[in-house]
Amino acid sequence: MRKNKIVVGCQWGDEGKGKIVDLLAAEADVVARFQGGANAGHTIVVGDKKYILHLIPSGIMHPGKECYVGNGVVLDPYAFKEEIDLLTDQGIDYKGRLWVSPATNLVLPYHKLIEDVEERSRGATNLDTTKRGIGPAYVDKVARHGIRVVDLLAPERLKKKLDYQKKIKTKYLEGSADERADIDRTYNELLELAELFRPLVVDVSLALRRAYDNGKTILFEGAQGCMLDVDLGTYPFATSSNTTVGGALTGLGIGLKMIDQVLGVVKAYTTRVGAGPFPTELVDETGEHLREVGQEFGASTGRPRRCGWLDMVILRHTVRVNGVDSIAITKLDVLDSLEEIKVCTAYELNGETIDQVPLDLTRLSQVKPIYRTLPGWQSDTTGTTSFDDLPLKARDYLNFIAHDLKVDIALVSTGAKRTETIVI
Ligand code: IMP
């Protein structure tokens, strides 16, 4: 039976969605990306080669799969070209199977300039963004003066819209020596980039519906994590898109019924890049251990990730807001050598016990995690491919998570390679 799955990250991103999407793409005919931009970085290991894709769905690595970039994405045309060049260099044929919505908004050089200025003005309370121009591009989209892919194909309209940008962004652009402020230069570069896009533009909503009607299996690929959702995450320490399931409906123009299964990706511990509350953060040797063993450095920016214990309170929230049916647990092997493993089961705040995420961020920053300590298995699980071959204590750890969240475990990842996976 066909099963169209959506894959979402259940923490603050970097849960290892790239590998899971890559695995599931093998069973799908179509992969569609619905939000975010080049702030994401999906690392895929194929054989001995490592690829990092920021915008193009990782399904492109599978010959014959169709890949779609939806209107909910903010697309940096320069970064997109770099990825196309990478695919070409690697001999990966994308022609006739990579498509972009005309309604996708563009991230342009001035967005990055604006973000730099804004982040600097925030001073100590900056959001520590990826500096990929994501926020300012979504601001323009919502303000209804964003430049969209379709504008690339109409040079006169593009010129008019860029001239309007000059007018309304004087505060950032006028008198700036930064070349990103030079809108005429951007216009000329876009005219060249437009040729790359011309053959790729299709109505993504319509194409997906046709694929669906033709019985094709579709995989919906989320970027970032659900705690970074602009509405349901740790706002303002969030990204600017809806990273949760709802984002797929509006970001691709699909109906609810096109999604059969919601798969949440959960890293066996927690990480976060950038600023914002992180109740189970470990600023000690154990945190350092997780960072080293888990190679927790950003795929897009190389920044060291903050590391901490698994947080069930966060997971209960993201499982609920997405309606997660089953989970994929990643990086189990990173915990292999630990003597004991802690799991946060609730928070304590002013003498009160809380088992759900408080929506008031000030409260979330003040909570103290309440831990349950589980024994470590202290043996090597790397590359294990069967649940029954895992040490009993590792199975107990996984079952503890599934039981608390009332979900099934669909996959367990025990290493970076495609083959290092347990399929349940
Ligand atoms: P922005 O998306 O660049 O605006 O960054 C906003 C916040 O989201 C920052 O804390 C970033 O570190 C975080 N963020 C954005 N994209 C990712 C991602 O793909 N993985 C993890 N964190 C991300």
Boltz pocket constraint, residues with backbone or C-beta under 6 A from the ligand:
constraints:
  - pocket:
      binder: B
      contacts: [[A, 12], [A, 13], [A, 14], [A, 39], [A, 40], [A, 41], [A, 127], [A, 128], [A, 129], [A, 130], [A, 131], [A, 132], [A, 133], [A, 134], [A, 135], [A, 223], [A, 224], [A, 225], [A, 228], [A, 237], [A, 238], [A, 239], [A, 240], [A, 273], [A, 274], [A, 275]]
      max_distance: 6.0
